[in-house]
Amino acid sequence: MVYIGDIVLRDKPLFLAPMEDVTDPSFRFICKHFGVDVMYTEFIASDGLIRKSSKSIRKLDIFDYERPVGIQLYGHKTESMVEAALMAEEAKPDLIDLNFGCPVKKIAARGAGAGMLCNVPLMVEMTKAIVDAVKLPVTVKTRLGWDENSKNIVEIAERLQDAGIKAITIHGRTRAQLYKGEADWTLIGGVKNNPRMKIPVIGNGDILTPQQAMEAFNKYGVDGIMIGRGAVGHPWIFREIRHYMDTGSLLSDMTIQEKVDLAKLQLAKSIEWKGIPVGIYEMRRHLSHYFKGLHNFKEYRLKLVTSLDPDEIYSLLDTLPVIYG
């Protein structure tokens, strides 16, 4: 069993990473169906939340079937982050997660997200203030360091644990790498195997197959694995990994018809949640990945990711099993 504060998870839990314009309720609904253990909202700007921005407030919406579910916040001012954490707590998630890992320039450049890696004392101070302010378990997601010359995650993890966090997720790249190159899990394992660390260590980065997930657990000893981009257009990866870990065998790939039914369900949920055209815009990245690898798919893909007519998209999807089945 894995414990995050008073949250009890099964052995080797799988986490869905928080992703902007991706992990909305429609996508979380699909991922929960495939057995993910813990999910997160899209990350929320603390400044937007305390200003009561409608977009930020809407991201607080969570549902009982999603539990355990966390709300992730980012910002660069301790006072604003504490206020936002208290507001997030009122939405009754199971935990509050602090984003110290987002590499996007507009966020990191002002000291938020991965920008916090340049000011570790402030990161620790902010974390301690939030831990003291809220009653829920507080967790952190971060990276190995700012760049190749500052991979100080072992020290950072110790200091954040001392500040009171209940788990830490580490993406195996520096901020300077963005999402380029391969994730380095060696230092993630170094944090997990540090005798001082008592809280769960969750690894993140480049988990695209059940075999990679199993290797991460076995080789680096992490308590859990978080999957982000590997689940986009492939939310059944959680079921595939769990099956492989439980049985040692690989599941057969989903049929075209199964993928079509799933894509239609997710599209309907996306439109229900965000309306037209936003629900269609944000579904496009999923549709372009659902059927990746199909022979001569370019023409259909182009239509799927340019149409704003739900009926036309559903009709295009319905033709795929006929053509590729």
N, C-alpha and C positions, 0 to 999 in steps of 0.2 A: 504494500500500500504506500501511497505517496500523500503526504500531508502538507497543505498550504494553509497555515493557521488552523482553523477548525474545519476546513474543507478536506474531505477524505476522497481520494481518487484511487482507482485500481492501479495495479503495477504497470509500469511503462505507459503512462497516459500520453495521449496525442492532443496537441493544442492547435487551434486555428489562429494564425497571426492576425493582428489588427492591420487592416489595409484601407487607406482612404478610397472612397468610392467603390469599394469591393465588398467589405464585410458588413454590408447592410443586412436588415432582417431577412430579405429574400435569399441571399446567399447563405446566411447562417442557418436558415430553415433547411436548405438542401444538405449542408455539411452535417447538421445534427442527424439527419436521416441516415447518413453513412457512418455514424458512430463516433464522431469526434468527441473527446472527453471534456475539453474546456474551450470556450470561444470568447472572443473579444469584439467589442463594437469597433467601428471606425475610430481612429484617434481623434480626439477633440481638443481644440485650442482652448487653453484656460481663459484667455482674454475674450474669446468669442462667447464662452459659456457665461462668464460673469456679466457680460453686456447683454445677455439673454438673446443672442443672435438666434433666429428661428432655426437655421440650419444646425447650429450646435445643440440647441435644446432637443431637436428631433432625434439626434443621434443617441440621446439618453434612453430612448424607448427600448425596453427589453421585455422578454416574455418568459413565463415560468418554464415552458418546455425547453428553453435554451440553457437552463442551469446545469452546472455552474458557469456563469458568464461574468466577464470583467469589463469595466469601462476604463479605457486608456486615455490619459491626459498628457498634454505637452505644453510647455511654456518656459520662460526664462526668469520669471520673477516669483520668489518664494511666496509672497503675500497673495498674489493672484492664483498660484497653484493650490495653496491651502484653501482659499475660498471656493475654487472650482471643485476641489476634492469633496468638500462638504456638500456642495450642490449635487455632485454625482452620487454621493452616498444616499441622498434622499430618493434617488431612483431605485434604490434597493438592489444593486448588483451584489454579486458574491465577493468581489474583490475590486480594488482600485489598482490599476497598473500605471506606472510612470514611464513615459517614452523618453529615454535618453539615447536613442539609437537612430532616429530618422535622419538619413543623410542628405535630404533635399536641401538645396542651397538656401532657398528663401527661409527655411526653418533653422538650419544649422548656423547660418551666417549671423543670426541675431542671438545666438547662444542657447537656443532651445534644441530639442531632439539630440542628435549626436554632437551638437555644439557644446553640450554640457561636459563632454569629454575633455574640453580645454579648460574647464574650471571645476575640477573635482571637489574642492572644498565647498563650492556653492551647491553642487550636486548632492553632497552628503547633508549639508545644512537643510536644503529643501526637502530631501527625503525624510529626515528626522522630524521636521515641522509637520509634514503631512501624516506621518505615522502617529505622532502625538495628537493630531487633530481629529482623526477619524477612528471609528470603532472597527471597521472592516480590515481584513488583511491587505497590506500594501505590498505590491511586487514591482519589479523593475525589468524593463527590456533595454538592452544596450548592446554595444559592439566591443571588439577587442581593444580598441583605442582609436585615437584620432588618425594616426598614420603609422607607417612601418616603424618609425622611431619612437613610438609612444604606445606600445602594446602593453598597457598597465592594468589589464582586466583582473589579474589575480589580486592585486592590491585594492582595486576599486570594489571588487566583490566582497572582500573582507570588510571594508569600511561601510558599505551599504548594509551588510548583514548586521554590523554593530549598530547601525542607525535604526534597525528594527524591521527590515523587510522580511517577508515570509517565503520568498522564492525569487530567483533571478533567471531571466532568459538572456542568452548571449548569442548574437549573430556572429558567425565566424569570419567577419571581414572588418577592416577598419573603415572609418568614415571616408578616408581618401579613396578607397576602392569602390565606393558606391556599391554597385552590384556586379562589378567586373571581376574576372578571374574566378578562381575556385575558393569556396569557403574553407577556412583552415580550422579544423576541429581540435587541433592539438592543444591550443590554449583553453578551449572549452573544457577538455578533459583535465587540463591542469587546474582549473578552478574546482572542478568536481572532486579531484583527488587531493586537494589541499586539506590537510587534517583540521584546519581551523573552520572549514565550511561545514555547517550543520543544516543549512536550508536546502531545499531542492534546487538543482541546477538543470535548466532546460536548454537544450541545444537547438540552434536554428541555422539554416542555410544549406541550400542545394540538396534537400531530400526530395527526390523525384520518384523513387521506386521503393517497394517493400524491402529489397535487399539492402539498400542504402540506410534505411531506417534501422534495420536489425544490426547492421555493422556499427552504427552510431551508438546504439545501446550497449552492444557487446564490447566494442573497442575502447570507447571513451567513458563508459559507466554513467552516462547522464541519467537523470531521474525521469525526464520526459523529453519529447521532441515537439517542436513547433514548426508547422508548415504554413508557408505563405503563398508564394508564386506557384509552387508545385500543386496547389489545390485549385488554381484558377482554370476553369474549363475542364477540371479533372477532380471534382469534389469526392468522387468515389475512392480516391487514394487512401482515405482513412479506413475504409472497409478492407481494401486490399492489404494494407499494412497489418491490420489486426488479424486478418485471416492467416497471413504468412507467419506472424509471430506465434499464433495459436497452433498452427498445423504444420508449418514448414513447407507448405505447397502454395503455388501461385494461383490466384483466381483467373479464370478466363476473362478476356476483355469483354466489356459490355457490348451488346449488339447495337447496330445502328438504330434499330427501333427503340431500344432502351434509352439510348442517348437522346434521340429525338423527343421522347416522352419527358425526359428529365429537363431538356432545354426549354420545352414548352411550359412546363411547370414553373421553372425559375423565371422565365420571361413574364408569365402571368403574375407571379408574386412581385416581381420588380415593378411592373406597371401599377399593380395594386398599391404598392408602397410609395412610389415616387411619381406616378402619373406619366402622361405622355407630354413631351418627348423624353424627359430625363430618364425614366425607367427603361426606355429603349436604348438611349445613349450608353447607359452604364451596363447594359447587358451585352453590348457589342463585343467587349473584350472576352467575355465568356464564350459567346457563340463562335468567335474565330478560333478558339482553342478546343471546343467540344469535338470537332470533327477533323482536327489536325491529322494530316497523313493520308487523307482520302485522295485517291487518284483523280486528277483533273478536277479538283474541287474549287479552283480559283474563281470560276464564274459564279458559282453558288455562294461562295464566301463573300464576294463583292456585293452581291444583292442582299445577303443577310445583314451586312454591316453598313449598308447605306439606306435601306428602307426605313421609313418612319410609320409605316402602316402595319399594325399588329396582325391584321388578317393576312396580309401579303407574306409576312414573316412566317406565320403559322403554316401557310400553304407551301412555302418554300421548304420548310422543315419536313412537312408530310411527304414531299416528293423524294426525299433522300433515301428512305428504305426501299422505295421502288427502284431507284437507280443503283444503289449500292448494296441492297440486301441480297 
